[in-house]
Amino acid sequence: MNSTDQPRLAVRSPADLIAAVPYLLGFHPADSMVLVALQGKQIIFAARADLPAPGSDPKPVSRYLAGVLGRQDADAVTVIGYGPAAQVTATLDVLRPDLDGAGLTVLDALRVEDGRYWSYLCPDPGCCPPEGTPYDPRASQLTAAAVFAGQVALPDRAALTAQVAPVTGPAADAMREATNRARQRLGDLLDGVTPEDLIAGRPMVGITRKAHRAALDQARRGESLTDDQVAWLGLLLTFVPARDDVWERTDGDDEHLALWTDVFRRSDPELIAAPGCLLAFAAFRSGQGALAAVALERVLARYPAYPMALLLEDLLRRGVPPSRLVDWPMLNDKRTSRRRRRRGGR
């Protein structure tokens, strides 16, 4: 699910909407049901689910999508099915009553396959021929406008998953060595900490805050962290009070996304949970729900019971819009406060 708090693009036809969908999701969908929700004339949300396999019950997918859209304050929706007619039609037959039940007006229902689209709601063969209407997204002015605005549509969801894949080879070997050095450094540091302070997390919060600020400053300057910085920050984030302090300072700005993508990809596998969740949260705040989802998938594959990951996954599944967190972070961070005043909140 993705918010659409992005540069505004004019959609004037079904072909324009089909051209817009990859930029709303962040990748080109295939074998998918996509719902584009509107409030008035403005697109406010896009949700995607895998198309049910042939012969399987489409009701779970339908209930999920209708439930997500029902929480978006939308009043209308366009449904787009990507794939074979039999699968799309079977799902749409179940989905339309569920959308009606959620109080949503279905503006159009389209099927897309092999460079053509069909409308289920248009009865005019002159407008909507039975052989489908050809379209070329590359020729759309909307595609050009989206690219000009800096929006990206990856080839498929696998390409999105690759963006959060762990480093391998010599880079992974170097991170293992850096992580061992960080563990030794942490052990030396904790020798002088009382058990009470350690449980409360007080020393670790201050140390982590300092490391986080330095890393974020480097991200703002476009500088990469060293292996030792990544390992040290990842290790500090295993202390929950320290992690939560960083979480409260995590926004959806580019530097937050860049920082946590880098730390997540390079961290030792034992330390990926917190950086992966912070990346997911930053992606959610920026309206990139698909990126948040693939980050959480990787975290939960290794740590299926990690509470922060489960909380964020539930946030995505429920389709909670990023606008619900308009006052986050609620901290006395002067730089954050200045940025938020300049842009009038998020």
Buried (B, 14 or more C-beta within 10 A) or exposed (E): BBBBBBEEBEBEEBBBBBBBBBBBBBBBBBBBBBBBBBEEEEBBBBBBBEBBEEEEEBEEBBEBBBBBBBBBEBEBBBBBBBBBEEBBBBBBEBBBEBBEEBEBEBEBBBBBBEEEBBBBEBEEEEEBEEEBBEBEBEEBEBBEBBEEEEBEBBEBBEEBBEBBEBBEEEEEEBBEEBBEEBBEBBEEEEEEEEEEEEEEBBBBBEBBBEBBBEBBEBBBEEEEBEBBBBBBBBBBBBBBEBBBBBBEBBBBBEBBBBBBBBBBBBBBEEBBBBBBBBBBBBBBBBBBBBBBBBBBBBBBEEBEEBEBBBEBBEBBEEBBBBBEBEEBBEEEBEEBEEEBEEEEEB
